[in-house]
């Protein structure tokens, strides 16, 4: 049985005011107990990503790159220290082994290769975290692997099963949709659908690829509008102007957003009861979940 999770405390902070140039809408504020997550440690060696730390006072969890698409032992260790200071839930930010392409290039591994890579990344972060007395609680794929989960149920299932092999108490964060739910059920782990406040969706609920000229919402007001729509109505306005419901349990805040710190502060003020994700396995019995075995097609 997994040991009880350590108690996390967060330093007291006063809710400041959003930068004056960001004008909020009159959308209904709903005190939903959902997670606010961000990414950390996406540098490598001397290269650092500016602004990552600015969002930490306003989120409930942060996902640290595990050395595949970004990150290295020193960067990971430094990011863990920051998470410990703010008392945040710890996520593993996994991706394809593609430092040169930042994990966004279209790579295709066999299922056995992908499984091994995921276990390697989880082990690296969990080992460092253990020395600080806390543990990984969630896993969030990155880049092309994240996109694949939306479109390829086989890849999504391989990811979920690899996570289950490592620790069935982990929550898999991924693009909200049927593929994520199917993968979680097959792997026997809990999943959390994620919504983005600064990315544009198509009419099927998929994020537009980075190559699309409308993939990113470029003004703070557009991001405010999407965040309030998600929080108050659970929906987004898609690229074709239609309204689409999104079933999500966590919101992603990216340090690359314009006015990222002010936006994070404002969005957190809309969710005063935001909380980190919790999970338990589907199956705690002594009999292994039969779905955990990989099929010949998955291992091909």
C-alpha positions as CSV (number, residue, x, y, z in Angstrom):
1,X,0.0,0.0,0.0
2,X,1.3,3.4,-0.9
3,X,2.4,5.5,2.1
4,X,0.2,8.5,2.9
5,X,1.0,11.6,0.9
6,X,3.0,14.2,2.8
7,X,1.2,17.3,3.9
8,X,1.8,20.3,1.7
9,X,1.7,23.8,3.0
10,X,1.8,27.0,1.0
11,X,3.1,30.3,2.2
12,X,0.5,32.9,2.9
13,X,0.1,35.3,0.0
14,X,-2.1,38.3,-0.6
15,X,-4.1,38.2,-3.8
16,X,-2.7,41.2,-5.8
17,X,-4.4,42.9,-8.7
18,X,-4.1,42.0,-12.3
19,X,-2.1,44.4,-14.5
20,X,-4.3,47.3,-15.4
21,X,-4.1,46.6,-19.1
22,X,-5.9,43.3,-18.7
23,X,-9.7,43.9,-18.6
24,X,-11.8,41.1,-17.1
25,X,-15.3,40.1,-18.3
26,X,-18.4,39.8,-16.1
27,X,-18.5,36.0,-16.4
28,X,-19.8,34.1,-13.4
29,X,-17.1,33.0,-11.0
30,X,-17.6,29.4,-10.1
31,X,-15.6,28.1,-7.1
32,X,-14.8,24.7,-8.6
33,X,-12.2,22.6,-6.8
34,X,-10.1,22.0,-10.0
35,X,-6.4,21.9,-10.5
36,X,-4.3,24.6,-12.0
37,X,-1.1,23.2,-13.5
38,X,2.0,24.6,-15.1
39,X,5.3,23.2,-16.5
40,X,8.8,23.6,-14.9
41,X,12.3,22.8,-15.7
42,X,12.1,22.9,-19.4
43,X,15.6,24.2,-19.8
44,X,18.8,22.2,-20.3
45,X,22.3,23.0,-19.1
46,X,22.9,26.7,-19.3
47,X,19.6,27.3,-21.2
48,X,16.8,28.5,-18.9
49,X,13.2,29.2,-19.6
50,X,12.3,32.7,-18.3
51,X,9.1,33.2,-16.3
52,X,8.5,29.6,-15.2
53,X,8.8,30.5,-11.5
54,X,6.5,33.5,-11.8
55,X,3.4,31.2,-12.0
56,X,4.2,29.1,-9.0
57,X,2.3,31.2,-6.4
58,X,-0.9,30.8,-8.4
59,X,-1.0,27.1,-9.4
60,X,-1.7,24.0,-7.4
61,X,0.6,21.6,-9.3
62,X,3.7,21.8,-11.5
63,X,5.1,19.2,-13.9
64,X,8.9,18.9,-14.2
65,X,10.5,17.9,-17.4
66,X,12.3,14.6,-17.0
67,X,15.2,14.8,-19.3
68,X,13.7,13.6,-22.6
69,X,12.3,16.7,-24.3
70,X,14.0,19.0,-21.8
71,X,15.6,19.0,-18.4
72,X,18.6,17.5,-16.9
73,X,19.5,16.4,-13.3
74,X,20.6,19.8,-12.1
75,X,17.6,21.6,-13.7
76,X,15.2,19.0,-12.2
77,X,16.8,19.3,-8.8
78,X,16.4,23.1,-8.8
79,X,12.8,22.9,-10.0
80,X,12.0,20.4,-7.2
81,X,13.3,22.9,-4.6
82,X,11.0,25.5,-5.9
83,X,8.0,23.2,-5.8
84,X,8.8,22.2,-2.3
85,X,8.9,25.9,-1.2
86,X,5.4,26.5,-2.6
87,X,4.0,23.2,-1.4
88,X,2.8,22.2,-4.9
89,X,1.8,18.8,-6.1
90,X,4.5,17.3,-8.2
91,X,4.0,16.1,-11.8
92,X,6.3,14.3,-14.2
93,X,6.4,16.0,-17.6
94,X,7.2,13.2,-20.0
95,X,7.9,13.4,-23.7
96,X,9.7,11.8,-26.6
97,X,13.6,11.7,-26.3
98,X,14.0,14.7,-28.6
99,X,16.0,17.5,-27.0
100,X,16.8,19.1,-30.3
101,X,13.2,19.3,-31.3
102,X,11.8,20.1,-27.8
103,X,9.6,17.0,-28.1
104,X,7.4,18.6,-30.7
105,X,8.7,16.7,-33.8
106,X,6.8,13.8,-35.2
107,X,8.5,10.7,-33.8
108,X,7.2,7.2,-33.7
109,X,8.6,4.7,-31.2
110,X,7.5,1.1,-30.9
111,X,5.3,0.5,-27.8
112,X,8.1,-1.3,-26.0
113,X,10.5,1.7,-26.7
114,X,7.9,4.2,-25.5
115,X,7.1,2.2,-22.4
116,X,10.8,2.0,-21.5
117,X,11.3,5.7,-22.1
118,X,8.3,6.6,-19.9
119,X,9.5,4.3,-17.0
120,X,13.0,5.8,-17.3
121,X,11.7,9.4,-17.1
122,X,9.4,8.6,-14.1
123,X,12.2,6.8,-12.3
124,X,14.6,9.8,-12.7
125,X,12.2,12.3,-11.3
126,X,10.9,10.1,-8.6
127,X,14.4,9.3,-7.4
128,X,15.3,13.0,-7.0
129,X,12.0,13.8,-5.4
130,X,12.5,11.0,-2.8
131,X,15.6,12.7,-1.5
132,X,13.4,15.7,-0.6
133,X,10.7,13.7,1.1
134,X,7.9,13.9,-1.5
135,X,6.7,12.0,-4.5
136,X,5.2,12.3,-7.9
137,X,1.4,12.5,-8.0
138,X,0.6,13.1,-11.7
139,X,2.0,12.6,-15.2
140,X,1.6,15.0,-18.1
141,X,2.8,14.2,-21.6
142,X,4.4,16.9,-23.7
143,X,4.4,18.0,-27.3
144,X,3.9,15.4,-30.0
145,X,3.2,12.7,-27.4
146,X,0.4,14.9,-25.9
147,X,-1.1,15.3,-29.4
148,X,-1.0,11.6,-30.1
149,X,-3.1,10.9,-27.0
150,X,-5.9,12.9,-28.7
151,X,-5.7,11.0,-32.0
152,X,-4.3,7.6,-31.3
153,X,-5.9,5.4,-28.6
154,X,-3.1,2.8,-29.0
155,X,-0.5,5.3,-27.9
156,X,-2.7,6.7,-25.2
157,X,-3.1,3.1,-23.8
158,X,0.6,2.4,-23.9
159,X,1.2,5.6,-21.9
160,X,-1.4,4.7,-19.3
161,X,-0.2,1.1,-18.9
162,X,3.4,2.2,-18.5
163,X,2.3,4.7,-15.8
164,X,0.3,2.0,-14.1
165,X,3.3,-0.3,-14.0
166,X,5.3,2.4,-12.3
167,X,2.6,3.5,-9.8
168,X,-1.2,3.0,-10.1
169,X,-1.8,6.0,-7.8
170,X,-0.5,8.4,-10.4
171,X,-3.0,10.6,-12.3
172,X,-2.6,10.9,-16.1
173,X,-3.2,14.4,-17.3
174,X,-4.1,14.7,-21.0
175,X,-6.3,16.3,-23.5
176,X,-9.9,16.0,-22.4
177,X,-11.7,13.4,-24.6
178,X,-12.7,9.8,-25.1
179,X,-9.1,8.5,-25.8
180,X,-7.9,9.6,-22.4
181,X,-10.8,8.0,-20.7
182,X,-10.4,4.7,-22.6
183,X,-6.7,4.7,-21.9
184,X,-7.2,5.3,-18.2
185,X,-9.7,2.5,-17.9
186,X,-7.4,0.0,-19.8
187,X,-4.4,0.9,-17.6
188,X,-6.4,1.0,-14.4
189,X,-5.4,4.5,-13.4
190,X,-7.3,7.7,-12.9
191,X,-7.1,10.4,-15.6
192,X,-7.7,14.2,-15.6
193,X,-8.9,16.0,-18.7
194,X,-7.0,19.2,-19.3
195,X,-8.1,22.4,-20.8
196,X,-5.9,25.3,-22.1
197,X,-6.6,28.9,-21.6
198,X,-4.2,30.1,-24.3
199,X,-4.7,27.6,-27.2
200,X,-7.3,27.5,-29.9
201,X,-9.5,24.4,-30.3
202,X,-11.0,22.9,-33.5
203,X,-14.6,21.9,-33.7
204,X,-13.7,18.3,-32.6
205,X,-12.2,19.5,-29.4
206,X,-8.6,19.1,-30.5
207,X,-5.9,21.7,-30.0
208,X,-4.8,23.3,-33.3
209,X,-1.2,22.3,-34.0
210,X,1.6,24.9,-33.4
211,X,2.0,25.2,-37.1
212,X,-1.5,26.8,-37.4
213,X,-1.5,30.6,-37.5
214,X,-4.3,30.6,-34.9
215,X,-2.9,28.0,-32.6
216,X,-2.1,30.5,-29.9
217,X,-4.3,33.1,-28.3
218,X,-2.1,36.2,-28.6
219,X,-3.8,38.8,-26.5
220,X,-4.3,38.8,-22.7
221,X,-8.0,39.7,-23.3
222,X,-8.5,36.6,-25.5
223,X,-7.0,34.4,-22.8
224,X,-9.2,36.0,-20.1
225,X,-12.3,35.4,-22.3
226,X,-11.4,31.7,-22.8
227,X,-10.5,31.2,-19.1
228,X,-13.8,32.7,-17.9
229,X,-15.8,30.7,-20.5
230,X,-14.2,27.5,-19.3
231,X,-14.6,28.2,-15.6
232,X,-18.1,29.6,-15.8
233,X,-19.7,27.5,-18.6
234,X,-17.3,24.6,-19.2
235,X,-16.9,25.5,-22.9
236,X,-14.7,27.2,-25.5
237,X,-15.3,29.0,-28.7
238,X,-13.7,27.0,-31.4
239,X,-11.7,28.2,-34.5
240,X,-15.0,28.1,-36.6
241,X,-16.9,30.2,-34.0
242,X,-19.0,27.4,-32.5
243,X,-19.2,26.7,-28.8
244,X,-17.9,23.3,-27.6
245,X,-18.2,21.8,-24.1
246,X,-14.9,20.6,-22.5
247,X,-15.0,18.1,-19.7
248,X,-11.9,19.0,-17.7
249,X,-10.5,18.7,-14.2
250,X,-7.3,20.7,-14.6
251,X,-6.4,24.0,-16.4
252,X,-3.0,24.5,-17.9
253,X,-1.2,27.8,-17.5
254,X,1.8,28.3,-19.7
255,X,4.7,30.6,-18.8
256,X,4.9,31.7,-22.4
257,X,1.5,33.5,-22.3
258,X,1.6,37.2,-22.7
259,X,1.4,38.9,-19.3
260,X,1.7,35.4,-17.9
261,X,2.1,36.3,-14.2
262,X,-0.8,38.8,-14.2
263,X,-3.0,36.3,-16.1
264,X,-2.2,33.5,-13.7
265,X,-3.0,35.7,-10.7
266,X,-6.4,36.7,-12.3
267,X,-7.3,33.1,-13.2
268,X,-6.5,31.9,-9.7
269,X,-8.8,34.6,-8.3
270,X,-11.6,33.0,-10.3
271,X,-10.8,29.6,-8.6
272,X,-10.3,30.3,-4.9
273,X,-11.0,26.6,-4.1
274,X,-8.5,25.3,-6.7
275,X,-6.9,22.1,-5.4
276,X,-4.4,19.5,-6.6
277,X,-5.6,16.2,-8.2
278,X,-6.0,13.1,-6.1
279,X,-6.4,9.6,-7.3
280,X,-6.7,5.9,-6.4
281,X,-6.3,3.0,-8.7
282,X,-9.3,1.3,-10.3
283,X,-8.1,-2.1,-8.9
284,X,-6.3,-2.5,-5.6
285,X,-6.8,-6.3,-5.4
286,X,-4.1,-8.9,-5.7
287,X,-5.2,-10.0,-9.2
288,X,-3.5,-8.1,-12.0
289,X,-5.7,-6.1,-14.2
290,X,-5.9,-8.3,-17.4
291,X,-5.8,-5.1,-19.5
292,X,-2.3,-4.3,-18.2
293,X,-0.7,-6.9,-20.4
294,X,0.4,-5.4,-23.8
295,X,-1.2,-6.9,-26.9
296,X,1.0,-8.0,-29.8
297,X,-0.2,-5.0,-31.7
298,X,0.8,-2.6,-28.9
299,X,4.3,-4.1,-28.7
300,X,4.8,-4.1,-32.5
